[in-house]
């Protein structure tokens, strides 16, 4: 109880000292003039940050300037003070506040210095990073919204950029941007960007019936967003010309591996030449295909002379290689 009464008395005396200046204080030659508006930085602010202390006692002035008054507000934010609140803050420590001349406005504002990192700048950094890591020249980047502006303390800002989930072409790519101040992590932002990657893709120029061959007359190449396409599309005509389609294709349909088959080289009942190779020696015999097939496919064939049925791999339109 005595301690609380003592502290209350000290606060009252301190307030009185700030609000009313006596002749003895002027004789000391130290004057503390608090500014109506102050801008501060750092984790805490001091009496020296908000006031000009003048007089002949340099040592005491330096000591008074270091009196900590509280935590600095968030960047760009303010605290409104009164003489009474200042007196309470000053009385929280064991400071010698006797014999001082105070010049304090009825109210004064303390504002934390700041700088703004705009959402537009963050988006630009993310887009630049993506362009440096994307392959192909025909790429379009579309921001999905824009991050909020970041208000941070003054000073040199560094950025670290990462792709926590990797590059995505069928969904927005998330770019993580970390902000560093004085080499230390401060805050972070996330930017989402839709990546469109375009290529010239083979598509049907007209309707193509099942088992028809792909020719230069029935395909064209169109610019398509391949990030939204399933795998297996074609960008090189040599990869598709001469292949047959499994099903009907409408005009404008992208041609993919899933709709193509190699054309039949040998049909069931066709006369073939059966070739067998062993020890560097090649022998052949006439035969009949018992199945239809494409190049590289294995089918059953019958040796016309021996009537024996074997499995052989199709080499070309008339030749099969016996698997022995």
Secondary structure, DSSP 4 states (H G I P E B T S, - for coil): -HHHHHHHHHHHHHHHHHH---HHHHHHT-EEEE-SEEEE-SSEEEHHHHEEEESS-HHHHHHHHT-EEEEPPSTT-EEEEEHHHHHHHHTTS-----S-EEE--SEEEEEE--EEE-HHHHHHHHHHHHHHH--SS-EEEEESS-PPPEEE-SS-EEEEEE-TT---SSSPEEEEEEEEETTEEEEEEEEEEEEEEEEEEEEESS-B-TTPBP-TTSEEEEEEEGGGSPS-B---GGGTTTPEESS-B-TTPBPBGGGEEPPEEE-TT-EEEEEEEETTEEEEEEEEESS-EETT-EEEEEETTT--EEEEEE-SSSEEEE--
